[in-house]
Structure formats: C-alpha cells, structure tokens
Amino acid sequence: MKSKCTFRLGILLMTGLMSAGCGDGFGEAQEPIDLSPSSLNAARLSFQHIDRLYESDPAAAVEASRRLRPKLDELNQLLARVEVSREHFIEFYDLQPGGILVVERGPVADGRVLSDGDVARHSAVELYRQLTQGATPPTALVSAESRRAVPDDAHVIVPDEAAPHLESSGGFAPDLGEQGRDGFSSVTQPLTSADGPFWRDSVCYKGGDFFDCWSNVTGNGWAAADAKTSFTQLAPYRGTVGLWVSYESSVKAAWNVAAGEWFSFHQYSGTYWTCPPLVACGSTDYYIRNHRWDVTDAVGDGYHFTYAFRRNCSGGLCTFSP
C-alpha cells in the first residue's frame, strides 16, 4: 500500500566491490573483512564483504557482523544502550543536528519490548529511566535531548503538490525463494519468506504522510521524504543487509543486519521552541527535514521492510508511529 503524498522511492544497485580492507581472520579464502573501519564510508566495504561471506559461511558472517558493531557504535554516535535480554537492546543515537534516534534490535524470537506508547509518551531520558528501573541516564543522552535550535523559516509546512510524485527504478523485486513452509509465524520463531502475510498485516505501517510495506523482497532500495519524524522496521530472513539512515543528505548511521534479527527505528528531526525569541514557553516542535533510509547489499538476500514518514503533525503527536 502506498500513500498518495509526495515522497521518493528509488534503488541503489551495487555494481562491484572496492579494494579489500584490513584482514581480520574472516573469509580469508575470499575477502578479508575490516572490523575497525575508520568511517561510515569505509564500513560500506565491510558490509559488502560480510554479505559475500554469508554465501559460503553464514555463521562466520554473523560473527563478523557482531564483532563489527562496537566500531559502528562509535561511528554512529551511540549515546546509551540498555540490554533488555540476551542480545536484545534498546539504543539511543545522536543524529545532530537532528534529534535522537531510538533503535530496538534483537532476535525475532524475542518479539518487541517497546510499544508505540513507550516511545511516543516519554522523552529519551524518561524512556532510559523506565527501561533501567530508575538508573541515572548518561550525561551525553541528557545533553543531546536538551539541545534546541533557534526557529527559522525552514520549518514552515509547504502545501503538497497537486499531483503526487513517485520515483522508482524498480530494482528491488518480490522474493520467490524459500516459501515452502505452510502458514506464517508469530514473533516466537524466526521469520522466513513465508511470513509476508504476517509482516503485511501485523507489522507494516498503514498510515502517515508517506508510507509503504515491502514484504518478501530482494535487492537494494531506499525511501526518502521531507518530514518531522520517520519510522522503519527491517527483518532479513536470508543473508545480511545494510541499513543506512541519512538526515539532510548526510549519512548519520549504519548497521549490518543478519537473518533472524529484527530492527525497529524511530527518527526525529531537530526541535525548536515555538515561541518568539525572548518569550518563555514550554512548547517545542520538530523541523521538517529530509529523512532517508537505504537498504543495501541485499541483492540475492531476502527481507521484510516497512517505513512511514510524518510531516503534517504537531509536537508530541509526531512521535506516534502511524
């Protein structure tokens, strides 16, 4: 289902590999994997090598992905992390000059811990305290949440175009492989390509100003829109894929996501006080800024994905996923 509002949907097709990175003992018969890339741009090569390793040794690829994550924490500007169960985390990232990105990641079998209301009704600091039974939040998280921008004309809503505009190069496609299992799963077992109906009916966003649902797909794809907030969920069931988040045309964070994992994201634009200068008030709103999500290194892999963008909303109402 697609919304009838302005957004862009496109495809990024990878056409080859760059030169190999530093060796780290994985895939020595193929490409060495750099598990300490110096930048997010350098991490692209690590993602590609992990994806290729998965074809011959899935267990080694998953382990390489796990060992890469401490470096990604640094590159992604991790503010705080709460482990709610083994390998199941709630994380907070600083997307400055944007707002805080809230991520839940873990095994599909665990289900989701955060409800829509948990994220929407609590600030990041309050959510951290709730998840940790009252622990003191890290200073970095408190500082990031208190950051406010001076109002400018860029936050004013521009009326939608009379005719919706949609772009797609058609690169991602339905995945027709591995659909032999009858029925579909609940979140108590790993998802497969047979779980398209479950993903479509129980997970996919069904509202917002810009939204779509990709179930049982393969290949790379992206979605972008000028919005106040955006929401995505990704669950590969075959292979490993990259997930990249950009804010105002600048890449801010990236993750390598393996089959059996389920990632959920809540992205917010930067905030500003709605009052005129020198006037005291407690009301804030989100800027309309460009949010973009890319799924990469997914040619031949299988995954479920959904996204939604919110623009025509105000203040705290923007934090509810549609």
Steps between C-alpha positions, in 0.01 A plus 500: 500500500637838406397842626395765251741760633829627367796276568783340318565129467805385313752229460871487550654211309850397607719431198814346639730515799770744596845381598517273805539646849717387791498129572346369822495124459153476344454376148873469436426290193282787373546863611649607833250697709593829664329489842632842599412732209608861539172646374148406398613522139772243572241282676321453167780270389478303825125452444559377146764249611278368780216458254724299265632289788142408594464313170767245602503519882190657661622442857831676433317791334269545799801493734681758286192722510489469880868590534458801271231659718722657770668706229162587350390620845780754487435606141124519557539724807346264755373690805364219717405132486274284714515118471150371569593135439786307345596672168184715520566873537337842511745761373513879469709674231582865439415609146593864553399745372200268499334351805559173682458171313341225712578145387378164621688199368510134585400149398165466330408232755509760780226713351499875568536657846418862416141584426404800292385675815831436680690701242236760426405588858849516648803710426821309429621568854170387653500188281854416614396531865194283441704227332766502774267525801608853580873498419668835438516563124839571340594867477532471122136391469377783724702757304380375162137511607526854637642636174262744330543703183406861436180517291538577130269509200605150391251334735196651329285235330482532124167380349519171319530509124173461312623178338684238709855431385649150517836382376614138487757326285345164584822342622361314800265217410274237654700215651365170370744272681459298819123513529440135577373532860122491545330783685694784659681557826445705809795687650589187700700352212731640230331664203532352153376597156175319587425769759403769252135493617606535866730792417239670284212459744670532839816707452477732201407864553161581354496877531704815508568757232735265311508124560543160340534131582757271339441135586698219339741713300856471376735768367601847615256784557450836667229734617531871580272788591499844658348425838497573872529134602547166327468136599641181349515128578728247333519121535723302260425129473785408263847653486622826652395849389617852577264761644605866465334808646559848357388842623510805274695309233770395746550136605474483879500131593510147358446142614568159357189290566504119476226248434306432821536857633227763520585871513252779578586871462344828618669803341424860600604828341659769712265697725442869557306715745174612340497831690644824357850594622518622862154358574493219757296189425526124523381412152724343236453357153708310246659650191403364160824349377595235245504146644632215290527124557709269277504119492826392333700184426169317461526359147418131533404540867143492632341742745188675624501880535251776577526876540284802578568875506300760693491863397153644557505466877584713800729452798457178695243363253783458250668239721221242454571257220203482261 
